[in-house]
Amino acid sequence: MDSLADAPPRLFDLGVGWKHSFAALGPAFFTDLVAAPLPSPYLVGVNPRLAADLRLPTDLLQSEDGVSALTGSLPIAGTRPLASVYSGHQFGVWAGQLGDGRALLLGEVESATGPQELQFKGTGRTPYSRMGDGRAVLRSSIREFLGSEAMHGLRIPTTRALSVTGSDAPVRREEIETAAVVVRVAPSFIRFGHFEHFASREQYGELRTLADYVIDRFYPECRATERFGGNAYAAFLEQVSERTAALLARWQAVGFCHGVMNTDNMSILGLTIDYGPFQFLDAFDPNHICNHSDESGRYAYNRQPNVAYWNLFCLGQALLPLIGDEQLTLAALESYKTIFPSELEACMRGKLGLPDAHEDDRVLVERVLQLLAKDRVDYTIFWRRLSHAVATGDPEPVRDQFLDREGFDAWWRDHSARLPAERGATALGMLRTNPKFVLRNHLGELAIRRAKVKDFGGVADLLKVVHAPFDEHPALEDLAGFPPDWASHIEISCSS
């Protein structure tokens, strides 16, 4: 009889087929690893909508073995866990080699929207942990779980989150916290920093392999382009620049602050990635810094568009050995400067209910943003109330938010003059553009406090509203109110 030591390890079968296209790039790109188990894992939240897209049965994920598998404590059949290596600029300074310090890519599965990679975050040390413990804490894991789904609900390109699980295992940060694991989902987790890594080491063969993989998989049109004399790598850089420009326009329009826009936190697919110290604006302050660790204000809300271009410039430098021409590389970045403002203007016209472009629209937008900043008006509530005011013709609920009533009245008259005669349809479009719910810091904080005592109702309520942020949700009306005074004192840092 075989001994127990000879018995095969117990595996959890999700009932899906796994592929490993990233692993096929070769060992220069990653390290194979096994997740470090966590004791007594428990389910904090699962995303049934995403599970359905991935063709994963929610009841299986919520089972005892499912929770262990989602925590990395029970191996999943067909997966090949690995940590990828990359480098990057952090806060504008070259940081050298970084990599997945606490993340493990499991592989990819088919979904309703094409192949999707699944990745653990928080499953222990990797060769790229840089003296870290490789763990994530409950606090930040809940924020990422809800934050990524909030962005998806707002129709902003983003990584997704399938689940968050917890354990009472202690993790030391500024204080002792408890461990958690998020299962993240995206077509790819490749970042600008992956390209910077191989370029900085003059590993040009690996750089070309990586670029060819991304182009062939995600940007195949670059192979057939006549742009840049048929240079596929320049066309690729241009496409990434344009996706990033469109992403930044949507961030700015909804009042989203990323907080840590390092090059290793920039997705090569133009997705919002790495939810660390992020925030949706409460009072409108263009200079708002959401990251308590950002002492210089590099990643302030109004600086995000320029930082994105700076990061793209770094990507361009990394791709220069493949493009082969400095001027061509600069030309490939140029469209960012036109795409971003045009996309932002289109977003703002939608928020204002303006059906077509007009030469005075930019002035109309700038005027209202100046009024919002002057009186620190709540950004989300202003736009939602404006939508209702267009429907009713009564601006008083909007006007009440301003100290400068005369300034608002003048702006309201000019805005009203630009609206089409059919206000009902216009208002309906605005209500589908201006969300009632965003994931405010204080809402996340309240859900986290409840989760720390094993009450996950706050997480469930927030997941419900962020999945449908333009709906009314009358039973959860309190989640759409003004933030309490203490909300402005919440400090979110890079520690997670």
C-alpha positions as CSV (number, residue, x, y, z in Angstrom):
1,M,0.0,0.0,0.0
2,D,1.3,3.5,-0.8
3,S,2.1,5.7,2.1
4,L,0.3,8.9,2.8
5,A,3.4,10.7,1.8
6,D,3.1,9.3,-1.7
7,A,-0.5,10.4,-2.1
8,P,-1.1,13.2,-4.7
9,P,-1.9,16.6,-3.3
10,R,-5.5,17.5,-3.0
11,L,-6.6,20.0,-5.6
12,F,-9.6,22.2,-6.0
13,D,-11.3,21.9,-9.4
14,L,-13.1,25.0,-10.7
15,G,-14.4,23.2,-13.7
16,V,-12.7,25.5,-16.3
17,G,-9.9,25.0,-18.7
18,W,-6.7,27.0,-17.9
19,K,-4.2,28.4,-20.4
20,H,-0.8,29.9,-19.7
21,S,0.2,32.2,-22.5
22,F,2.3,34.5,-20.3
23,A,4.2,31.5,-18.9
24,A,5.1,30.6,-22.5
25,L,7.3,33.7,-22.7
26,G,10.0,31.8,-20.7
27,P,11.7,31.9,-17.3
28,A,13.3,35.3,-17.8
29,F,9.9,36.8,-17.3
30,F,8.8,35.2,-14.0
31,T,9.4,32.8,-11.2
32,D,7.2,29.7,-10.5
33,L,5.9,29.8,-6.9
34,V,3.3,28.3,-4.6
35,A,1.0,30.4,-2.5
36,A,1.7,30.5,1.2
37,P,-1.4,29.1,3.0
38,L,-3.3,31.2,5.5
39,P,-5.0,29.6,8.5
40,S,-8.7,29.4,8.9
41,P,-9.7,31.5,5.8
42,Y,-13.1,33.1,5.6
43,L,-15.1,34.7,2.8
44,V,-15.4,38.5,3.0
45,G,-17.1,39.0,-0.4
46,V,-17.6,37.4,-3.8
47,N,-18.5,39.0,-7.1
48,P,-21.4,37.0,-8.6
49,R,-21.5,39.0,-11.8
50,L,-17.9,38.5,-12.6
51,A,-18.1,34.8,-11.5
52,A,-20.9,34.4,-14.1
53,D,-18.8,36.1,-16.8
54,L,-16.0,33.7,-16.0
55,R,-18.4,30.7,-16.0
56,L,-17.6,30.0,-12.4
57,P,-20.4,28.7,-10.1
58,T,-20.8,31.1,-7.2
59,D,-21.9,28.4,-4.8
60,L,-18.7,26.5,-5.5
61,L,-16.6,29.6,-4.7
62,Q,-18.4,30.1,-1.5
63,S,-17.9,26.5,-0.3
64,E,-15.3,25.7,2.4
65,D,-12.9,24.4,-0.2
66,G,-13.7,27.3,-2.5
67,V,-12.8,29.8,0.1
68,S,-9.5,27.9,0.8
69,A,-8.7,27.9,-2.9
70,L,-9.5,31.7,-3.3
71,T,-7.1,32.3,-0.4
72,G,-4.3,30.3,-1.9
73,S,-4.5,27.6,0.8
74,L,-5.8,24.9,-1.5
75,P,-4.1,24.5,-4.9
76,I,-6.4,25.0,-7.9
77,A,-6.2,22.3,-10.6
78,G,-4.8,23.4,-13.9
79,T,-3.2,26.6,-12.6
80,R,0.5,27.5,-12.8
81,P,1.2,30.1,-10.1
82,L,4.0,32.5,-11.0
83,A,5.3,36.0,-10.0
84,S,6.4,38.2,-12.9
85,V,9.4,40.5,-12.8
86,Y,9.3,44.2,-13.8
87,S,11.0,47.5,-12.9
88,G,9.8,51.1,-12.8
89,H,9.9,54.7,-11.8
90,Q,8.3,55.3,-8.4
91,F,7.4,58.9,-7.6
92,G,9.5,60.0,-10.6
93,V,12.7,58.2,-9.5
94,W,14.1,55.0,-11.1
95,A,13.5,52.2,-8.6
96,G,15.2,49.4,-10.5
97,Q,13.8,45.9,-10.3
98,L,10.4,45.5,-8.7
99,G,8.0,42.7,-9.7
100,D,5.1,40.9,-8.2
101,G,6.1,41.2,-4.6
102,R,2.8,39.7,-3.3
103,A,0.9,38.6,-6.4
104,L,0.7,35.3,-8.2
105,L,-0.7,34.9,-11.7
106,L,-2.7,31.6,-11.9
107,G,-3.3,31.5,-15.6
108,E,-6.2,32.5,-17.9
109,V,-9.7,31.2,-18.5
110,E,-12.2,31.9,-21.2
111,S,-15.0,34.4,-20.4
112,A,-17.9,36.1,-22.0
113,T,-15.5,38.9,-23.0
114,G,-12.5,36.8,-24.0
115,P,-9.6,35.3,-22.1
116,Q,-9.1,36.7,-18.6
117,E,-6.1,36.2,-16.3
118,L,-6.7,35.5,-12.6
119,Q,-4.2,36.7,-10.1
120,F,-3.9,36.3,-6.3
121,K,-2.8,39.4,-4.4
122,G,-1.5,38.8,-0.8
123,T,-0.4,35.2,-0.9
124,G,3.1,35.6,0.5
125,R,6.7,36.4,-0.3
126,T,8.1,36.2,-3.8
127,P,11.7,36.8,-5.1
128,Y,10.4,40.4,-5.8
129,S,9.1,41.2,-2.4
130,R,12.1,43.5,-1.5
131,M,12.1,42.7,2.2
132,G,8.2,42.8,2.3
133,D,6.1,40.0,3.7
134,G,4.1,39.5,0.5
135,R,0.8,39.8,2.4
136,A,-2.1,42.2,2.0
137,V,-4.3,43.4,4.8
138,L,-8.1,43.3,5.1
139,R,-8.4,47.0,5.0
140,S,-6.7,47.5,1.6
141,S,-8.1,44.3,0.1
142,I,-11.7,45.4,0.7
143,R,-10.8,48.8,-0.8
144,E,-9.4,47.1,-3.9
145,F,-12.3,44.7,-4.2
146,L,-14.8,47.5,-4.1
147,G,-12.8,50.1,-5.9
148,S,-12.1,48.0,-9.0
149,E,-15.8,47.1,-9.2
150,A,-16.8,50.7,-8.7
151,M,-14.8,51.7,-11.7
152,H,-16.3,48.9,-13.8
153,G,-19.7,50.1,-12.8
154,L,-18.8,53.6,-13.9
155,R,-17.8,52.1,-17.3
156,I,-14.1,53.1,-16.8
157,P,-11.5,50.5,-18.0
158,T,-10.2,48.6,-15.0
159,T,-9.0,45.3,-13.6
160,R,-11.7,43.5,-11.8
161,A,-12.0,41.6,-8.5
162,L,-13.6,38.2,-8.2
163,S,-13.3,37.8,-4.4
164,V,-11.8,38.9,-1.2
165,T,-11.0,36.4,1.6
166,G,-9.6,37.0,5.1
167,S,-7.8,35.3,7.8
168,D,-7.0,36.2,11.4
169,A,-3.3,35.7,10.7
170,P,-1.5,38.9,11.9
171,V,0.2,41.2,9.5
172,R,2.4,44.1,10.8
173,R,1.9,47.5,9.2
174,E,1.7,50.8,11.2
175,E,-0.1,48.5,13.6
176,I,-1.0,44.8,13.7
177,E,-3.7,44.0,11.2
178,T,-5.1,40.8,9.7
179,A,-4.3,39.2,6.4
180,A,-6.5,39.0,3.3
181,V,-6.3,37.9,-0.4
182,V,-7.9,39.5,-3.4
183,V,-8.5,37.5,-6.6
184,R,-7.9,40.0,-9.4
185,V,-9.1,39.6,-13.0
186,A,-7.9,41.3,-16.2
187,P,-7.0,40.4,-19.8
188,S,-3.4,41.0,-18.8
189,F,-1.5,42.5,-15.8
190,I,1.4,43.6,-18.0
191,R,2.6,47.1,-17.0
192,F,4.8,49.8,-18.5
193,G,7.4,48.5,-16.0
194,H,7.7,45.2,-17.7
195,F,9.1,46.9,-20.7
196,E,11.3,49.2,-18.6
197,H,12.8,46.2,-16.9
198,F,14.2,44.5,-20.0
199,A,15.2,47.8,-21.7
200,S,17.1,48.9,-18.6
201,R,19.1,45.7,-18.6
202,E,19.7,45.8,-22.4
203,Q,17.9,42.5,-22.7
204,Y,16.6,43.5,-26.1
205,G,15.7,39.9,-27.2
206,E,13.3,39.6,-24.2
207,L,12.1,43.2,-24.8
208,R,11.1,42.2,-28.4
209,T,9.5,38.9,-27.2
210,L,7.4,40.8,-24.7
211,A,6.4,43.5,-27.2
212,D,5.5,40.9,-29.9
213,Y,3.4,39.0,-27.4
214,V,1.4,42.1,-26.4
215,I,1.0,43.3,-29.9
216,D,-0.1,39.9,-31.3
217,R,-2.4,39.3,-28.5
218,F,-4.0,42.7,-27.8
219,Y,-2.9,45.1,-30.6
220,P,-2.9,43.0,-33.8
221,E,-3.9,46.0,-35.9
222,C,-0.4,47.4,-35.4
223,R,1.0,44.6,-37.6
224,A,-0.9,45.9,-40.6
225,T,-0.7,49.6,-40.1
226,E,0.8,52.0,-42.6
227,R,1.4,54.5,-39.7
228,F,5.0,55.3,-39.0
229,G,6.1,53.6,-42.2
230,G,4.7,50.3,-41.0
231,N,6.7,50.3,-37.8
232,A,4.5,48.1,-35.6
233,Y,6.3,49.1,-32.3
234,A,5.7,52.8,-32.9
235,A,2.1,52.1,-33.8
236,F,1.8,50.0,-30.6
237,L,3.2,52.9,-28.5
238,E,0.7,55.3,-30.1
239,Q,-2.2,52.9,-29.4
240,V,-1.1,52.6,-25.7
241,S,-0.9,56.4,-25.5
242,E,-4.4,56.9,-26.9
243,R,-5.9,54.3,-24.6
244,T,-4.1,55.9,-21.6
245,A,-5.4,59.4,-22.7
246,A,-9.0,58.1,-22.9
247,L,-8.6,56.5,-19.4
248,L,-7.2,59.7,-17.9
249,A,-10.1,61.7,-19.3
250,R,-12.6,59.4,-17.6
251,W,-10.7,59.5,-14.3
252,Q,-10.8,63.3,-14.4
253,A,-14.4,63.5,-15.4
254,V,-15.6,61.3,-12.6
255,G,-13.3,62.8,-10.0
256,F,-11.1,59.8,-9.5
257,C,-7.6,60.1,-7.9
258,H,-5.3,57.1,-8.3
259,G,-2.8,58.2,-5.8
260,V,0.3,56.3,-6.9
261,M,0.8,56.6,-10.7
262,N,4.2,54.9,-10.8
263,T,5.2,53.4,-14.1
264,D,4.9,50.0,-12.6
265,N,1.2,50.8,-11.8
266,M,0.3,51.7,-15.4
267,S,-1.4,49.0,-17.5
268,I,-0.2,48.4,-21.0
269,L,-3.9,47.9,-21.9
270,G,-5.1,51.3,-20.6
271,L,-6.8,49.8,-17.5
272,T,-7.0,51.2,-14.0
273,I,-4.7,49.0,-12.1
274,D,-3.3,48.7,-8.5
275,Y,-5.9,50.2,-6.1
276,G,-3.7,51.5,-3.3
277,P,-4.4,55.0,-1.9
278,F,-7.1,55.9,-4.4
279,Q,-10.1,58.2,-3.7
280,F,-13.1,59.7,-5.4
281,L,-13.3,63.4,-4.7
282,D,-15.7,64.7,-2.0
283,A,-15.4,68.5,-2.1
284,F,-13.9,69.6,-5.4
285,D,-10.3,70.5,-5.0
286,P,-8.1,70.4,-8.1
287,N,-5.0,70.2,-5.9
288,H,-6.3,67.3,-3.8
289,I,-3.7,64.7,-2.8
290,C,-5.3,61.4,-1.8
291,N,-2.1,59.6,-0.9
292,H,-0.8,60.5,2.5
293,S,2.6,59.2,1.4
294,D,2.8,61.6,-1.5
295,E,4.6,64.4,0.3
296,S,5.4,66.4,-2.8
297,G,1.9,66.1,-4.3
298,R,3.3,64.5,-7.5
299,Y,0.1,62.6,-7.9
300,A,-2.4,65.3,-7.0
301,Y,-5.7,65.1,-8.9
302,N,-4.9,67.9,-11.4
303,R,-1.5,66.5,-12.1
304,Q,-2.6,63.1,-13.2
305,P,-2.9,63.8,-16.9
306,N,0.7,65.2,-17.1
307,V,2.0,62.3,-15.0
308,A,0.4,59.9,-17.4
309,Y,2.2,61.5,-20.3
310,W,5.5,61.4,-18.4
311,N,5.0,57.7,-17.8
312,L,4.2,57.1,-21.5
313,F,7.5,59.0,-22.3
314,C,9.3,56.4,-20.0
315,L,7.5,53.6,-21.9
316,G,8.7,55.2,-25.2
317,Q,12.3,55.2,-23.9
318,A,11.9,51.5,-23.2
319,L,10.5,50.8,-26.6
320,L,13.1,53.0,-28.4
321,P,15.5,50.0,-29.1
322,L,12.6,48.3,-31.0
323,I,11.3,51.4,-32.7
324,G,14.8,52.4,-33.8
325,D,14.1,56.1,-34.2
326,E,13.9,58.8,-31.5
327,Q,11.7,61.1,-33.6
328,L,9.4,58.3,-34.5
329,T,9.1,57.5,-30.9
330,L,8.2,61.1,-30.0
331,A,5.7,61.2,-32.8
332,A,4.0,58.1,-31.4
333,L,3.4,59.9,-28.1
334,E,2.1,63.0,-29.7
335,S,-1.6,61.9,-30.1
336,Y,-1.9,61.8,-26.3
337,K,-1.9,65.6,-26.4
338,T,-4.9,65.7,-28.6
339,I,-6.8,62.6,-27.5
340,F,-6.8,63.5,-23.8
341,P,-8.4,67.0,-24.1
342,S,-10.9,65.9,-26.8
343,E,-12.0,62.9,-24.7
344,L,-12.2,65.0,-21.6
345,E,-14.3,67.6,-23.4
346,A,-16.6,64.8,-24.6
347,C,-17.0,63.5,-21.1
348,M,-17.8,66.9,-19.7
349,R,-20.3,67.6,-22.4
350,G,-22.1,64.4,-21.5
351,K,-22.1,65.5,-17.8
352,L,-23.5,68.8,-18.8
353,G,-26.2,67.3,-21.1
354,L,-24.8,69.1,-24.2
355,P,-25.7,67.1,-27.4
356,D,-23.0,68.5,-29.7
357,A,-19.7,70.4,-29.6
358,H,-19.6,74.2,-29.4
359,E,-16.7,76.5,-29.4
360,D,-17.7,77.9,-26.0
361,D,-18.1,74.6,-24.2
362,R,-14.6,74.6,-22.8
363,V,-15.2,78.0,-21.2
364,L,-18.6,76.7,-19.8
365,V,-16.8,73.8,-18.2
366,E,-13.9,75.8,-16.8
367,R,-16.3,78.3,-15.3
368,V,-18.3,75.7,-13.4
369,L,-15.1,73.9,-12.2
370,Q,-13.8,77.2,-10.9
371,L,-17.1,77.7,-9.0
372,L,-16.9,74.2,-7.6
373,A,-13.3,74.7,-6.5
374,K,-14.0,78.2,-5.0
375,D,-16.8,76.9,-2.7
376,R,-15.5,73.3,-2.4
377,V,-18.7,71.9,-3.6
378,D,-19.3,68.2,-3.4
379,Y,-18.3,66.9,-6.9
380,T,-20.6,63.9,-7.2
381,I,-23.7,65.4,-5.6
382,F,-23.3,68.6,-7.7
383,W,-23.5,66.7,-11.0
384,R,-26.4,64.4,-9.9
385,R,-28.4,67.4,-8.7
386,L,-27.7,69.3,-11.9
387,S,-29.1,66.3,-13.8
388,H,-32.3,66.5,-11.8
389,A,-32.4,70.3,-12.1
390,V,-32.4,70.1,-15.9
391,A,-35.4,67.7,-15.7
392,T,-37.4,70.0,-13.3
393,G,-36.2,73.4,-14.4
394,D,-35.6,74.2,-10.7
395,P,-31.9,74.9,-9.9
396,E,-32.4,75.6,-6.2
397,P,-31.1,72.3,-4.9
398,V,-27.9,72.9,-6.9
399,R,-27.7,76.6,-6.1
400,D,-27.9,75.8,-2.4
401,Q,-24.4,74.1,-2.6
402,F,-22.7,77.4,-3.5
403,L,-21.8,80.5,-1.5
404,D,-21.3,82.4,-4.7
405,R,-25.0,82.4,-5.7
406,E,-24.6,85.1,-8.3
407,G,-21.7,83.3,-10.0
408,F,-23.8,80.1,-10.1
409,D,-26.9,82.0,-11.4
410,A,-24.9,83.5,-14.3
411,W,-23.5,80.1,-15.1
412,W,-26.9,78.4,-14.9
413,R,-28.3,80.9,-17.4
414,D,-25.6,80.2,-19.9
415,H,-25.8,76.5,-19.4
416,S,-29.5,76.5,-19.8
417,A,-29.2,78.4,-23.1
418,R,-27.0,75.6,-24.5
419,L,-29.4,72.8,-23.6
420,P,-31.8,71.4,-26.3
421,A,-35.5,72.1,-26.0
422,E,-36.4,68.6,-25.0
423,R,-35.1,68.6,-21.4
424,G,-36.6,65.2,-20.4
425,A,-34.4,63.2,-22.7
426,T,-31.4,65.4,-21.9
427,A,-31.8,64.9,-18.1
428,L,-32.2,61.2,-18.6
429,G,-28.9,61.1,-20.5
430,M,-27.3,63.1,-17.7
431,L,-28.6,60.7,-15.0
432,R,-27.0,57.9,-17.0
433,T,-23.7,59.8,-17.0
434,N,-23.5,61.4,-13.6
435,P,-23.5,58.7,-10.9
436,K,-25.5,58.8,-7.7
437,F,-23.0,56.6,-6.0
438,V,-19.2,56.5,-5.9
439,L,-17.0,54.6,-3.5
440,R,-16.2,57.4,-1.1
441,N,-13.4,57.0,1.5
442,H,-15.7,57.1,4.5
443,L,-18.1,54.5,3.0
444,G,-15.2,52.1,2.5
445,E,-13.9,52.9,6.0
446,L,-17.3,52.1,7.6
447,A,-17.5,48.8,5.6
448,I,-14.0,47.9,6.8
449,R,-14.8,48.6,10.4
450,R,-17.7,46.2,10.2
451,A,-15.7,43.6,8.4
452,K,-13.1,43.6,11.1
453,V,-15.7,42.2,13.4
454,K,-16.8,39.7,10.8
455,D,-19.8,41.7,9.6
456,F,-19.6,41.8,5.8
457,G,-23.0,43.5,5.2
458,G,-21.4,46.8,4.5
459,V,-19.2,45.2,1.8
460,A,-22.3,43.6,0.2
461,D,-24.3,46.8,0.3
462,L,-21.5,48.8,-1.4
463,L,-20.9,46.1,-4.0
464,K,-24.6,46.4,-4.9
465,V,-24.6,50.2,-5.4
466,V,-21.2,50.4,-7.2
467,H,-22.3,47.8,-9.7
468,A,-25.2,50.0,-10.6
469,P,-24.1,53.5,-9.6
470,F,-26.5,55.4,-11.8
471,D,-29.6,53.7,-10.3
472,E,-31.5,55.2,-7.4
473,H,-31.3,52.3,-4.8
474,P,-33.9,53.9,-2.4
475,A,-33.2,51.4,0.3
476,L,-29.5,52.5,0.3
477,E,-30.1,56.2,0.0
478,D,-27.7,56.9,2.9
479,L,-24.8,55.7,0.8
480,A,-25.3,58.7,-1.6
481,G,-25.3,61.5,1.0
482,F,-22.7,64.1,1.9
483,P,-19.6,62.8,3.7
484,P,-19.4,63.4,7.4
485,D,-16.9,65.9,8.8
486,W,-14.5,63.1,9.9
487,A,-14.2,61.9,6.3
488,S,-11.7,64.6,5.5
489,H,-9.4,63.3,8.2
490,I,-9.1,59.8,6.7
491,E,-5.5,59.1,5.7
492,I,-4.8,56.6,3.0
493,S,-1.2,55.7,2.3
494,C,0.9,53.3,0.3
495,S,1.0,50.9,3.3
496,S,-1.2,48.0,2.6
